[in-house]
Amino acid sequence: MTTTLAGPAILSGSPQPLITDPTLSLLGEAERTNLLRVFDQCAERGGREADEVEEFENLFARKLGVECAITTCSATAGMQIAMQAYGIGEGDEVLVSPYTFAASGHAIVHAGAKPVFTDIDKETLCISPEAIEQRITPRTKAIMVVDIGGKPARMREILDIAEAHGLRVIEDAAQAHGATYEGQYAGTLGDAGVFSFSPKLMTSFRGGVIVTNDADTAEVCRRFRFHGLPGNRNRVRQQRQLEPVSQTHFHHHEAGYSLAMTPLQAALLIPQIESLDDRCAIRYRNAMRLAEGLAEIPAFTPVVGTKAGRSNFYMLEVLYDPTRFGNLTRDQLVAVLTWEGVPISPTATTKMLIYDNPSLRQFYDQPCPIAEDVLRQLIIFGHPLQSLAFQSDEARMDLILERIRLVYQHAEEIAAHYAQQESAQL
């Protein structure tokens, strides 16, 4: 798939098409078939729900090697419910990285607790064990570990700290489907883990799931998920014709929520369990090929995570040094590579930490200097919302590298182009 290009697209004014594979999708015929089957099943029941939610929970728990899986309408809801099930709430503090989607902080706030922003390390871009030690107070109740970009954090150290201080570990594995740490699936290492399906490497457009080995807490999560009713009240196959004298059918244990997943979402997810490992293996191979090629360009430092972990490369984060790339700013480089069709993210994730959001600014009490430094350098390749190139083949990785090397060779010329544009605007 290697091509010969005369020069950078931005200089010729002719943008290249996005480098992806139009034949690829996160959803295929197996998902469509199962969705239609469950639709028909629900229709035959007069609109009553089918049993796919419970089936998916059982299959997903078995896949990850955990005792329990509890589906929800979103990962944010799942994190909130998990924390509440462990008694985390008013007056409690939860340590969390500021380099994540704001939902991580919002879930803590919704649970009634206070997010305490805790710095990251440059090896994983996840919450730093050293920073955790410095931020623990008598009010600290839990550590929320965000496996950002699909990379596991330094979990062994974090778990040791949590045990020493009597803290819960809630793993925000929203992006980490299929990633592993010391051979164990991400999301299964703490007291509870939460995944998102909205959409990630498994997708039902919206939805989430809590996983845990704590059966008692799992039952509390089920009650919080659906109006405080016992978990077996959500299982259609368990519903029976009631005797008129029954008084327990609507026995609400807590003031719970309505945060359940639908059977149509579960129908989409069930076939994806079987393909998850293969999907992750392809992404890992392609992302590592790209990372190795990028590392040969002096301006780039790919972040592939701790040696004990294996990322699913939901995205490949790279630190950029403009002084070694013709002094092109990060934003200029992103624009130039977009013209080349390189799947690079222009999204606001690379622009602000979550404590810069109006919704979370009130909880800011001190800077996270490593996270702030990383943010100024960060660019993101291969995010599935930009392109499914990482699901494709090595030829597309080579094409991406070819385009990037072309830009690198013409960096000074491109910088002069931008300088000329700026002068014309004065």
C-alpha positions in Angstrom: 0.0 0.0 0.0 3.1 2.3 0.0 2.6 5.3 -2.3 4.9 7.9 -3.7 3.9 11.5 -2.7 5.3 14.6 -4.3 5.0 16.6 -1.1 2.9 17.3 2.0 -0.8 17.7 1.2 -1.2 21.0 3.1 1.3 22.7 0.8 -0.5 21.5 -2.4 -3.9 22.2 -1.0 -5.1 18.7 -1.8 -6.1 16.7 1.3 -5.5 13.0 1.3 -8.4 10.6 2.2 -8.5 9.2 5.7 -6.3 6.1 6.1 -8.7 3.5 7.2 -10.4 0.3 5.9 -13.9 1.0 4.8 -14.7 -2.7 5.0 -14.2 -2.7 8.8 -16.8 -2.2 11.5 -17.1 -2.8 15.2 -20.5 -4.4 14.4 -21.1 -7.2 11.8 -23.5 -9.8 10.7 -23.4 -11.8 14.0 -24.5 -8.7 15.9 -27.2 -7.9 13.4 -28.6 -11.5 13.5 -28.7 -11.6 17.3 -30.3 -8.2 17.5 -33.1 -9.2 15.2 -33.6 -12.5 17.0 -34.0 -10.7 20.3 -36.3 -8.1 18.8 -38.6 -10.8 17.5 -38.5 -12.6 20.9 -39.5 -9.4 22.6 -42.2 -8.7 20.1 -43.6 -12.2 20.6 -43.9 -11.5 24.3 -46.0 -8.4 23.7 -43.1 -6.1 24.3 -41.8 -7.8 27.5 -38.0 -8.0 27.8 -36.0 -11.1 26.8 -33.3 -12.8 28.9 -30.3 -11.5 27.0 -29.1 -9.1 29.8 -28.6 -11.9 32.3 -27.1 -14.1 29.6 -24.6 -11.4 28.7 -23.7 -10.8 32.3 -23.0 -14.5 32.8 -20.9 -14.8 29.6 -18.9 -11.6 30.3 -18.2 -12.6 33.9 -17.0 -16.0 32.7 -14.8 -14.4 30.0 -13.1 -12.1 32.5 -12.8 -14.8 35.2 -14.9 -13.0 37.8 -17.8 -14.0 39.9 -20.3 -11.3 39.0 -21.1 -8.8 36.2 -23.9 -6.2 36.6 -24.9 -4.3 33.5 -25.9 -0.7 33.6 -27.1 2.0 31.2 -23.6 3.6 31.2 -20.1 3.2 32.7 -20.6 6.5 34.6 -23.7 5.0 36.3 -21.7 1.8 36.9 -18.9 3.6 38.7 -21.4 5.6 40.8 -23.3 2.5 41.8 -20.1 0.6 42.6 -18.9 3.3 44.9 -22.3 3.6 46.6 -22.5 -0.1 47.1 -19.2 0.1 49.0 -20.6 2.8 51.2 -18.6 5.7 49.6 -20.5 9.0 49.9 -20.8 12.2 51.8 -17.6 13.3 53.5 -15.4 10.7 51.7 -12.6 11.4 49.3 -11.7 9.4 46.2 -8.4 9.8 44.5 -8.6 10.1 40.7 -6.3 11.1 37.8 -7.1 14.4 36.1 -6.2 13.0 32.7 -9.4 11.2 31.9 -12.9 11.9 30.6 -14.9 14.1 33.0 -17.3 11.2 33.7 -14.7 9.7 36.1 -14.9 12.7 38.3 -18.7 13.1 37.8 -19.3 9.6 39.0 -17.5 10.4 42.3 -19.6 13.6 42.6 -22.9 11.7 41.9 -21.9 9.2 44.6 -21.8 12.2 47.0 -18.0 12.0 47.5 -15.2 14.5 46.7 -12.8 13.8 43.8 -9.2 14.4 44.8 -7.1 15.0 41.7 -3.9 12.9 41.8 -1.0 13.2 39.4 0.0 10.6 36.8 3.3 8.9 35.8 4.8 9.2 32.3 5.2 5.4 31.9 1.5 4.7 31.8 -0.2 8.2 31.9 -2.3 6.6 34.7 -2.6 7.6 38.3 0.9 7.5 40.0 1.5 5.3 43.0 3.9 7.9 44.4 1.3 10.6 44.0 -1.3 8.4 45.7 0.9 8.2 48.8 1.1 11.9 49.0 -2.7 12.6 48.6 -4.1 10.1 51.1 -5.9 11.8 54.1 -8.0 10.4 56.9 -11.0 11.0 54.6 -9.7 9.0 51.7 -12.0 6.1 51.1 -11.0 4.8 47.6 -8.7 5.1 44.6 -10.3 5.3 41.2 -7.7 3.9 38.7 -8.4 4.9 35.1 -6.8 2.6 32.6 -6.5 5.5 30.1 -6.2 4.6 26.5 -6.6 0.9 27.3 -3.3 0.8 29.3 -3.3 -0.7 32.8 -1.8 1.3 35.6 0.9 0.1 37.9 -1.7 -2.0 39.7 0.5 -4.1 41.9 1.9 -1.0 43.7 -1.5 0.6 43.8 -3.1 -2.5 45.3 -0.4 -2.7 48.0 -1.0 1.0 48.9 -4.7 0.4 49.1 -4.3 -2.6 51.3 -1.9 -0.8 53.6 -4.4 2.1 54.1 -7.6 0.1 54.0 -8.9 1.7 50.8 -11.2 0.4 48.1 -9.9 0.3 44.5 -12.4 1.0 41.8 -11.0 0.4 38.3 -12.3 2.7 35.6 -11.6 0.3 32.7 -14.0 2.1 30.4 -11.5 1.9 27.5 -9.6 -1.2 28.5 -11.6 -4.2 27.2 -9.2 -7.1 26.7 -6.2 -5.3 28.1 -4.2 -7.3 30.7 -1.9 -6.8 33.7 0.3 -9.7 34.8 -1.9 -12.0 32.6 -5.1 -10.9 34.3 -7.8 -8.8 32.5 -7.9 -5.1 33.3 -10.9 -4.2 35.3 -10.7 -7.4 37.4 -7.8 -6.3 39.7 -9.5 -4.0 42.2 -12.6 -4.4 44.3 -14.7 -3.6 41.3 -14.1 -2.6 37.7 -16.3 -0.8 35.2 -16.4 -1.0 31.4 -18.1 1.2 28.8 -19.9 0.1 25.7 -20.4 3.7 24.4 -18.7 2.9 21.9 -15.4 1.3 22.7 -13.8 -1.9 21.5 -17.1 -3.5 22.4 -20.1 -1.4 21.6 -23.9 -1.3 22.1 -23.9 2.5 21.4 -24.5 3.1 25.1 -24.2 0.9 28.2 -21.7 -0.3 30.9 -21.0 -3.2 33.2 -19.6 -3.6 36.7 -17.5 -6.6 37.4 -16.5 -7.9 40.9 -15.7 -11.0 42.9 -17.7 -9.7 45.8 -21.1 -11.4 45.6 -22.7 -9.3 48.4 -21.6 -6.0 46.8 -22.8 -7.3 43.4 -26.3 -7.8 44.9 -26.3 -4.2 46.3 -25.3 -3.0 42.9 -28.2 -4.8 41.3 -30.6 -3.2 43.8 -29.2 0.3 43.2 -29.5 -0.3 39.4 -33.2 -1.0 39.5 -35.2 0.8 42.2 -33.8 -1.1 45.2 -35.4 -4.3 44.1 -33.6 -7.7 44.6 -31.4 -8.7 41.7 -33.7 -11.7 40.8 -36.5 -9.2 40.1 -34.6 -8.2 37.0 -34.5 -11.7 35.6 -37.4 -12.3 33.3 -37.1 -16.0 33.5 -37.5 -15.8 37.3 -40.8 -14.0 37.1 -43.8 -16.1 38.1 -47.5 -15.6 38.3 -47.9 -14.2 41.8 -50.3 -15.3 44.5 -52.6 -12.5 45.6 -51.3 -12.7 49.1 -47.7 -12.1 48.1 -46.3 -8.9 49.7 -42.7 -9.0 48.7 -42.8 -8.5 44.9 -42.3 -4.8 45.2 -40.1 -4.8 48.3 -37.6 -1.9 47.7 -34.5 -2.2 49.9 -33.0 1.2 48.9 -34.1 4.2 47.0 -32.4 2.9 43.9 -32.3 4.2 40.3 -33.5 3.1 36.9 -30.1 2.5 35.2 -30.5 -0.9 33.6 -29.2 -2.1 30.2 -31.8 -3.2 27.6 -31.9 -6.7 26.1 -31.3 -5.2 22.6 -28.0 -3.8 23.8 -27.1 -7.1 25.4 -28.0 -8.8 22.1 -25.4 -6.6 20.3 -22.7 -7.4 22.9 -23.0 -11.1 23.2 -21.3 -12.0 19.9 -18.5 -9.5 20.6 -17.3 -11.4 23.6 -15.9 -14.2 21.4 -14.1 -11.8 19.0 -12.6 -9.5 21.8 -9.2 -11.2 22.1 -8.7 -11.4 18.4 -9.6 -7.8 18.0 -7.2 -6.8 20.8 -4.4 -8.9 19.3 -4.8 -7.1 15.9 -4.8 -3.7 17.5 -1.8 -4.5 19.6 0.3 -5.7 16.7 -0.6 -2.7 14.5 -0.2 -0.1 17.3 3.2 -1.5 18.3 4.3 -1.4 14.7 3.3 2.3 14.5 4.8 3.0 17.9 8.2 1.5 16.9 8.2 3.5 13.7 7.3 6.8 15.5 10.0 6.2 18.0 12.6 6.4 15.2 11.5 10.1 14.6 13.3 12.2 17.2 10.2 14.3 18.0 8.0 11.4 19.2 7.9 9.4 22.4 5.2 6.7 22.2 3.6 5.7 25.5 2.9 2.0 25.5 2.6 1.4 29.2 4.2 -0.7 32.0 6.0 -3.9 31.0 3.6 -5.8 33.4 0.7 -4.7 31.3 -0.5 -5.2 27.8 -2.6 -2.3 26.3 -5.5 -2.9 24.0 -4.4 0.3 22.3 -7.9 1.8 22.3 -5.7 4.8 21.4 -1.9 5.3 21.0 -0.7 8.3 23.0 2.5 10.0 21.9 4.4 12.8 23.5 5.6 15.4 21.0 8.6 17.7 21.1 8.1 20.6 18.6 11.7 21.7 18.8 12.7 18.5 17.0 10.0 18.9 14.3 10.7 22.3 12.7 9.1 24.0 15.6 5.6 23.2 14.4 3.2 23.6 17.2 1.2 20.5 18.4 -1.9 22.0 16.9 -0.2 22.7 13.6 1.2 19.2 13.4 -2.3 17.7 14.1 -3.7 19.8 11.3 -0.9 18.8 8.9 -1.3 15.1 9.6 -5.1 15.4 9.2 -4.4 16.7 5.7 -2.3 13.6 5.1 -5.3 11.3 6.1 -3.4 10.2 9.3 -6.0 9.0 12.0 -5.0 11.5 14.6 -7.4 12.9 17.2 -8.2 16.6 17.3 -10.5 16.2 20.3 -10.6 18.2 23.5 -9.1 15.3 25.4 -5.7 16.6 24.4 -6.6 20.2 25.4 -7.7 20.1 29.1 -7.5 18.1 32.3 -10.8 17.3 33.9 -10.3 19.8 36.7 -10.4 22.6 34.1 -14.0 21.8 33.5 -16.6 24.1 35.1 -18.3 21.0 36.5 -15.3 19.9 38.5 -13.3 23.1 39.0 -14.6 23.5 42.6 -12.7 20.4 43.6 -9.4 21.6 42.4 -6.9 22.2 45.2 -3.4 21.8 43.8 -1.9 21.3 40.3 -0.8 17.9 38.9 2.4 19.0 37.2 3.2 15.8 35.4 -0.3 15.6 33.9 -0.1 19.3 32.9 3.3 18.8 31.2 2.0 15.7 29.4 -1.0 17.5 28.2 1.1 20.1 26.4 2.9 17.4 24.5 0.1 14.9 23.9 -1.1 13.7 20.5 -3.4 10.6 20.0 -3.3 8.1 17.1 -5.7 5.4 16.1 -8.7 6.4 18.2 -11.6 4.2 16.9 -13.8 7.3 16.5 -11.4 8.7 14.0 -10.5 5.5 12.1 -10.4 1.7 12.4 -7.0 1.6 11.0 -5.7 -0.2 14.0 -8.1 -3.0 13.2 -6.7 -3.3 9.7 -3.2 -4.5 8.6 0.5 -3.6 8.8 0.3 -2.0 5.3 -1.8 0.7 6.7 0.6 1.3 9.5 3.4 1.6 7.0 1.3 4.1 5.0 0.7 6.2 8.1 4.4 6.2 8.9 5.2 7.1 5.3 2.9 10.2 5.5 4.4 11.2 8.9 8.0 10.8 7.6 7.1 12.9 4.6 5.8 15.7 6.9 9.0 15.4 9.0 11.2 15.8 5.9 9.3 19.0 5.0 8.8 20.3 8.5 10.8 23.6 8.0 8.9 24.3 4.7 5.6 23.7 6.4 6.6 25.9 9.3 7.5 28.7 6.8 4.1 28.1 5.2 2.3 28.8 8.5 4.6 31.8 9.3 3.6 33.3 5.9 -0.1 32.8 6.7 0.3 34.5 10.0 2.1 37.4 8.5 -0.6 37.8 5.9 -3.2 38.0 8.6 -1.4 40.9 10.5 
